[in-house]
Amino acid sequence: MTSTMRAQRQTQKLRHTFAGALQTVENIVAGLGPADHRLPAIQPGWDVRLLCAGSLWRLTEVGAQLQRPSATRPVTLERYAAHLRAMGHRRFDRAVDTAGRDSGVLLGRQLVAVIEDIVAVLADGDLPPLVDTGAGQLSLLDFLRVHVLEVVLFHDDLARTLERAGRAVSAAPAEATATAVRTLADILAVRAPGKAIEVRIPPYAAVQIGDPARATPGAPIIPEPAHTRGTPPAVIETDPTTFLRVMSDRRDWAGAVADHAINASGLRTDLSPLLPLVG
């Protein structure tokens, strides 16, 4: 199989994965009532209405970007992740602006309509190989990976909030969770090149990275001499949910370690200088 054929198969698989993640969220949002939208979210200052408004803003952009092909050189996934980190500080304000005076139920209907449009495009649309995101060009493969990650994080925010209120919520599709974890693991490996630490997120990913203490804020760390024989001297292991939350600033690194949600052995296993990877 040629590299082009392999990329085409990966892209087709990601189209299905993205659509499946979106449809899971659609089913949850479609079932929300006025009281659900008023529930306070896990994140301070947010409620379910604003979570839906934030997702409506982002997915409206995704739908528009899929119609904007580009012919210029794509940026790396990690560079685009830096844009997501910066955008994270504006996410609340954009959610408030998007929500306006609309009720949560109306915002939910709008979000469902946007999701249905994107799912239709993913099923039958002729998607561009390079997508103009407005913050750099991404290959379609990376574009889909990033937005699977964003939808999985939105699903987690919504599910945690609703479950805390006693609501049963459908889990995110396993393939979507796997894609989200692998995307963040790849961003981490590029953000911190090296072989000092092995980060394991069974059953989905394992990557080797450099010493986080050598990190420069906002830039990849300075590569260190490579460890070339066997397992690196330091190992970090955690579950997929903890990994997603810690890497995206939804859970504190030190707290997760203290709660034994993250097992870290060896020296230099504090990843907090690298975090968050995305906002």
Backbone torsions as a table, in degrees:
resi	resn	phi	psi	omega
1	MET	NA	129.8	-179.7
2	THR	-74.8	163.9	179.3
3	SER	-63.7	-34.1	178.4
4	THR	-65.2	-44.1	178.8
5	MET	-64.6	-38.9	179.7
6	ARG	-64.1	-43.1	178.9
7	ALA	-63.5	-38.7	178.9
8	GLN	-64.1	-40.8	178.9
9	ARG	-66.3	-41.6	178.2
10	GLN	-62.2	-42.5	-179.7
11	THR	-64.1	-43.1	179.1
12	GLN	-62.7	-40.9	177.9
13	LYS	-63.4	-40.6	179.9
14	LEU	-67.6	-34.0	175.7
15	ARG	-58.6	-44.7	178.8
16	HIS	-66.6	-40.0	-179.8
17	THR	-64.2	-45.5	179.4
18	PHE	-62.1	-45.2	179.6
19	ALA	-61.2	-42.0	179.9
20	GLY	-63.9	-41.2	178.1
21	ALA	-64.3	-42.5	179.3
22	LEU	-63.2	-42.1	-178.3
23	GLN	-67.0	-33.2	175.7
24	THR	-63.8	-44.8	177.2
25	VAL	-64.3	-41.7	179.5
26	GLU	-56.2	-44.7	-179.0
27	ASN	-63.4	-37.2	178.4
28	ILE	-68.2	-49.2	-176.3
29	VAL	-63.5	-39.4	-178.6
30	ALA	-62.5	-24.1	-178.6
31	GLY	-93.8	4.3	-178.2
32	LEU	-82.2	136.3	175.4
33	GLY	-104.1	176.5	-179.0
34	PRO	-53.9	-41.4	-179.4
35	ALA	-66.7	-35.2	178.4
36	ASP	-63.0	-41.5	-177.6
37	HIS	-66.3	-21.0	179.1
38	ARG	-88.3	-4.6	-179.1
39	LEU	-64.9	132.7	175.8
40	PRO	-67.1	134.6	-178.9
41	ALA	-80.4	170.7	176.7
42	ILE	-59.5	-41.2	-179.0
43	GLN	-75.1	130.5	-179.9
44	PRO	-56.2	135.4	177.1
45	GLY	89.2	-13.5	-178.5
46	TRP	-99.2	155.4	165.9
47	ASP	-133.5	179.4	-176.6
48	VAL	-62.7	-37.2	178.1
49	ARG	-57.8	-45.0	-179.4
50	LEU	-71.9	-33.9	174.5
51	LEU	-58.8	-44.5	179.7
52	CYS	-66.7	-38.2	178.5
53	ALA	-64.3	-41.5	177.9
54	GLY	-62.9	-41.0	178.3
55	SER	-68.9	-37.2	176.5
56	LEU	-59.7	-44.9	177.4
57	TRP	-58.7	-50.6	-176.0
58	ARG	-66.3	-44.0	-176.5
59	LEU	-73.0	-28.4	172.2
60	THR	-62.6	-41.1	176.0
61	GLU	-63.7	-42.5	179.9
62	VAL	-59.2	-46.4	179.3
63	GLY	-59.0	-41.2	179.0
64	ALA	-69.2	-40.7	-177.7
65	GLN	-65.8	-32.0	178.3
66	LEU	-66.3	-13.8	176.5
67	GLN	-99.2	7.0	-177.2
68	ARG	-117.5	86.7	177.5
69	PRO	-69.7	158.2	178.9
70	SER	-134.9	151.0	178.1
71	ALA	-117.2	6.3	-178.7
72	THR	-91.7	171.8	-176.2
73	ARG	-66.7	130.5	-179.0
74	PRO	-72.2	151.6	173.4
75	VAL	-84.0	164.8	178.4
76	THR	-76.5	160.5	178.3
77	LEU	-61.0	-40.3	-178.4
78	GLU	-67.0	-37.1	179.1
79	ARG	-65.7	-39.6	177.1
80	TYR	-67.7	-34.0	176.5
81	ALA	-61.4	-34.0	176.7
82	ALA	-62.2	-37.5	175.0
83	HIS	-62.8	-41.8	179.1
84	LEU	-64.5	-37.2	177.1
85	ARG	-61.8	-45.6	-179.6
86	ALA	-65.7	-39.0	-179.1
87	MET	-67.5	-25.5	-179.0
88	GLY	-57.0	-31.9	-179.9
89	HIS	-70.9	-21.0	-178.6
90	ARG	-101.4	-2.9	-171.9
91	ARG	-60.9	-41.9	-178.6
92	PHE	-63.6	-46.7	-179.1
93	ASP	-61.7	-39.4	179.1
94	ARG	-68.0	-35.5	177.0
95	ALA	-64.6	-42.8	179.0
96	VAL	-62.9	-44.4	179.5
97	ASP	-62.4	-42.0	-179.5
98	THR	-66.6	-39.8	-178.6
99	ALA	-65.2	-40.3	-178.2
100	GLY	53.8	-131.9	177.8
101	ARG	-104.5	9.4	-178.3
102	ASP	-69.4	146.6	175.9
103	SER	-71.7	160.7	177.4
104	GLY	-60.8	-38.8	-179.2
105	VAL	-63.7	-42.2	178.7
106	LEU	-65.4	-43.1	177.1
107	LEU	-61.1	-39.9	177.7
108	GLY	-61.0	-41.9	177.9
109	ARG	-63.3	-41.0	178.6
110	GLN	-64.0	-40.7	179.2
111	LEU	-64.3	-43.0	178.0
112	VAL	-60.1	-41.7	-179.9
113	ALA	-64.3	-41.9	178.6
114	VAL	-64.7	-42.7	178.3
115	ILE	-60.4	-44.9	-179.8
116	GLU	-61.0	-39.0	178.0
117	ASP	-63.6	-44.6	-178.9
118	ILE	-66.6	-41.7	179.2
119	VAL	-60.5	-39.3	178.4
120	ALA	-64.4	-41.4	178.5
121	VAL	-65.8	-40.9	179.2
122	LEU	-63.9	-32.8	-178.0
123	ALA	-75.8	-41.3	-170.2
124	ASP	-129.3	-10.2	-173.1
125	GLY	-73.5	154.2	175.0
126	ASP	-92.4	95.6	-172.6
127	LEU	-85.6	144.3	-179.2
128	PRO	-72.6	145.6	178.4
129	PRO	-68.1	-26.5	174.8
130	LEU	-125.1	135.1	-175.2
131	VAL	-115.6	130.4	175.3
132	ASP	-83.7	109.2	-176.4
133	THR	-89.5	-7.8	-173.2
134	GLY	85.5	-11.9	177.4
135	ALA	-131.0	31.6	-175.8
136	GLY	117.3	158.0	-179.1
137	GLN	-93.2	136.2	177.9
138	LEU	-119.4	144.8	168.9
139	SER	-61.5	151.1	179.6
140	LEU	-57.5	-37.6	179.8
141	LEU	-58.7	-50.8	-179.6
142	ASP	-68.2	-36.1	178.2
143	PHE	-59.0	-46.0	179.4
144	LEU	-65.9	-40.6	179.7
145	ARG	-61.0	-46.7	-178.6
146	VAL	-60.1	-41.0	-174.8
147	HIS	-83.5	-22.5	165.4
148	VAL	-61.6	-45.1	177.8
149	LEU	-57.1	-48.0	-177.8
150	GLU	-62.7	-40.1	-180.0
151	VAL	-68.3	-38.4	177.7
152	VAL	-64.0	-39.8	177.9
153	LEU	-66.7	-40.5	176.2
154	PHE	-62.5	-43.1	177.7
155	HIS	-58.8	-43.1	-178.8
156	ASP	-65.4	-42.8	177.4
157	ASP	-58.8	-45.6	-177.9
158	LEU	-67.7	-45.1	-177.5
159	ALA	-63.8	-44.0	-180.0
160	ARG	-61.0	-41.2	-179.3
161	THR	-65.8	-46.8	-177.5
162	LEU	-70.8	-38.8	179.8
163	GLU	-65.9	-34.4	177.1
164	ARG	-63.0	-27.2	178.3
165	ALA	-92.0	9.0	176.5
166	GLY	87.7	11.1	179.6
167	ARG	-89.5	139.2	173.3
168	ALA	-84.0	133.7	-175.8
169	VAL	-129.7	136.5	177.2
170	SER	-64.0	139.7	178.3
171	ALA	-71.4	154.0	172.7
172	ALA	-64.9	145.6	177.7
173	PRO	-56.3	140.8	-177.0
174	ALA	-58.4	-39.3	-178.4
175	GLU	-67.0	-33.7	176.7
176	ALA	-68.2	-43.2	176.8
177	THR	-61.4	-43.1	178.4
178	ALA	-60.4	-44.0	179.2
179	THR	-63.3	-42.7	179.7
180	ALA	-62.1	-44.8	179.6
181	VAL	-63.3	-46.0	-178.4
182	ARG	-66.3	-34.8	177.5
183	THR	-64.3	-47.2	178.0
184	LEU	-65.3	-37.3	178.4
185	ALA	-63.7	-40.2	178.2
186	ASP	-66.7	-40.5	176.8
187	ILE	-62.1	-42.8	178.7
188	LEU	-60.6	-42.9	-178.1
189	ALA	-65.5	-34.4	178.0
190	VAL	-78.4	-36.5	179.0
191	ARG	-64.4	-33.1	-176.0
192	ALA	-132.0	73.9	-177.1
193	PRO	-67.5	141.5	179.3
194	GLY	147.7	-177.2	-177.9
195	LYS	-136.5	33.1	-179.9
196	ALA	-82.4	-27.7	-173.0
197	ILE	-135.0	139.0	170.5
198	GLU	-105.2	126.2	178.5
199	VAL	-106.2	120.1	-176.8
200	ARG	-114.2	130.9	176.1
201	ILE	-129.4	74.9	-177.5
202	PRO	-68.5	144.6	5.3
203	PRO	-98.2	20.0	-166.4
204	TYR	-103.2	-31.2	-171.8
205	ALA	-159.3	156.7	170.4
206	ALA	-152.2	128.9	179.6
207	VAL	-135.3	156.1	174.3
208	GLN	-107.5	138.0	-176.8
209	ILE	-134.6	171.6	178.7
210	GLY	-90.4	-174.3	-176.8
211	ASP	-72.1	115.8	-179.7
212	PRO	-61.9	-24.5	-179.2
213	ALA	-65.6	-16.9	179.4
214	ARG	-91.7	8.1	-174.9
215	ALA	-70.6	143.7	169.4
216	THR	-107.8	124.1	-176.8
217	PRO	-53.0	130.6	176.8
218	GLY	80.3	2.7	-179.1
219	ALA	-141.7	158.7	175.3
220	PRO	-60.2	151.4	179.4
221	ILE	-74.4	161.7	177.9
222	ILE	-71.0	123.8	-178.9
223	PRO	-59.0	145.9	-179.7
224	GLU	-110.9	167.3	174.8
225	PRO	-56.0	134.3	-173.7
226	ALA	-76.3	139.4	168.2
227	HIS	-85.0	122.8	-168.2
228	THR	-116.3	-2.3	-176.6
229	ARG	-122.0	116.4	173.5
230	GLY	68.4	-157.0	-178.8
231	THR	-73.2	138.0	176.8
232	PRO	-57.6	159.9	-175.9
233	PRO	-68.7	-16.3	179.4
234	ALA	-122.9	139.2	-178.1
235	VAL	-132.9	134.7	174.1
236	ILE	-120.5	132.8	178.4
237	GLU	-136.6	138.0	177.9
238	THR	-153.7	171.6	179.5
239	ASP	-87.8	162.2	-176.6
240	PRO	-57.6	-42.8	-177.1
241	THR	-64.8	-45.6	178.3
242	THR	-62.1	-43.0	179.7
243	PHE	-58.5	-48.4	-179.6
244	LEU	-60.4	-43.4	-176.6
245	ARG	-70.5	-42.1	-178.3
246	VAL	-69.8	-41.8	-178.3
247	MET	-68.3	-22.1	-176.3
248	SER	-108.6	17.1	175.4
249	ASP	68.0	27.3	176.3
250	ARG	-100.9	-7.2	175.1
251	ARG	-150.2	143.1	-178.1
252	ASP	-76.1	135.5	-179.7
253	TRP	-59.3	-51.9	-176.5
254	ALA	-61.1	-39.5	179.0
255	GLY	-65.4	-39.2	178.8
256	ALA	-66.2	-36.9	176.8
257	VAL	-67.4	-44.7	-179.4
258	ALA	-62.2	-32.8	179.7
259	ASP	-84.8	2.0	-178.9
260	HIS	64.2	21.6	171.8
261	ALA	-77.2	-21.0	173.8
262	ILE	-121.4	126.7	174.8
263	ASN	-103.3	121.4	-178.0
264	ALA	-127.3	124.4	178.6
265	SER	-125.4	143.1	-178.4
266	GLY	96.6	178.6	-177.8
267	LEU	-83.6	159.6	170.4
268	ARG	60.9	38.6	-177.1
269	THR	-103.1	18.1	175.0
270	ASP	-90.5	109.2	-177.6
271	LEU	-88.9	0.3	-174.5
272	SER	-57.1	-30.7	177.1
273	PRO	-62.9	-18.3	-178.0
274	LEU	-94.0	-7.5	-168.1
275	LEU	-102.3	153.4	-2.1
276	PRO	-81.8	157.1	175.1
277	LEU	-78.7	-36.0	174.7
278	VAL	-137.7	160.2	-178.7
279	GLY	-94.0	NA	NA
